[in-house]
Amino acid sequence: MSQSQWQVLASGEIPQWFIEAVKSHTNGSSGDYAAQLLWQRGIREEKQLAGFLNPDLYEATSPFDFGQEMKWAVKRLLQAREAGEKVAIWGDFDADGITATSVLWEGLGQFFWQHQQLSYYIPNRLTESHGLNCPGIDQLHA
């Protein structure tokens, strides 16, 4: 059986302290490839590294680190909650779309009554394809 060769983009000199830190989290590995991949991904601080490689140390990023759009979305959701408006999640039929719909359903379900104020819609892959469509919007409105 042939062994695969990793093809990794050169990322310049990676500090030895970083390689050693990665190695301390990757038992049985030199840490070289993992360090290079993490460095290229922009994970360059030990605090980031620990949370990325050890799920017990993971700290979620603040949603407000994602920009002004998140602030607008939260403001609009708060307005909908206060006014008793209905909220719909428009999902997608692929694996990440269903996962995202589930995460939003559980998260928003903490603030909106599921099935009463909160609903979701996942388009039919064969008949509706991707994106918003009138039949789906009509079904949510009904």
C-alpha positions, 0 to 999 in steps of 0.5 A: 500500500502506498503512503500518501504525501501531503502537499502543503503550501509553504508558510514561511518560518514557523516559530519553534515554540509554536511547533512545540506547543502543537506537539504537546497537544498531538500525542504521537506526532512530531507536530510539524504538519499540524503546526504548519496547517494551523499557522496557515489557518491563522491560529498563531497564539497558544490560547487559540491553539489549545481551544482548537485542539482540545474541546474541553478548552474551546471558547466560542467566538462572540457572535458580534465578532462577525460584524455589523450584520450580526448586530442588525440581525440580533436587533431585528430578532429582539424586535420580533420577540418583543412584538410577538412576531413569527420567525422562520428559518430557511434551511437547506437540504444538504448536510451543513444546511440541515445542521445549521437549521437544527442549530438555529432551531435549538438556539432561537427556540430558547427565545421563541415558541417553537412551532408557534412563533418559530418555524423552519423550511427546508426546500425539496431538493428535487423540486425546489433546488437551492435558495428562496422560492415562492412555494416555500414562502407561501407555505411558511406564510400559510 
